[in-house]
Amino acid sequence: LAALADAVQEEGLNNINVTQTGCIGLCQYEPIVEVMGGKEKVTYVKMTPEKAMEVFRLHLKGGQVVTKYTLAAEKSSKK
């Protein structure tokens, strides 16, 4: 949370809000980052500050979903 909030503030990206929420029922995948906007919500799971910075650069700034960190990718890797 702090890594994303700091990056958004440092870049002056006023169109991005970073907020903390309560449990969304996916405790085994925490920490979770949800990106809302665009075509659909993207849920990133098992985040670290380093992964969050990659999501920040590629998705929030570049518009490219970082598929390898998404909930869908995590679920398909367990099959």
Steps between C-alpha positions, in 0.01 A plus 500: 500500500772743600710426190210568264379807689851647503554433128167656404574807711858536372378485138216745571240264352186672628273268300605196711368434851676253728276384783506224758196275536387220724494132418361406158489129584825395332727482805724230350600744221582805714640757468263587214493801269189570296523736205163638401438691183535429136315198366492292817635465853838328521590319823869457577590252774789421734643846450836618623631857475709390199203341321289804582756727335491284186120526498534875552737544206339261255130514586424829674735708288525287186155345473637144474361235735777302673332165443750289697389663828124479446252287690416315178866406444536385862189282478605344169847416634342288776312274259 
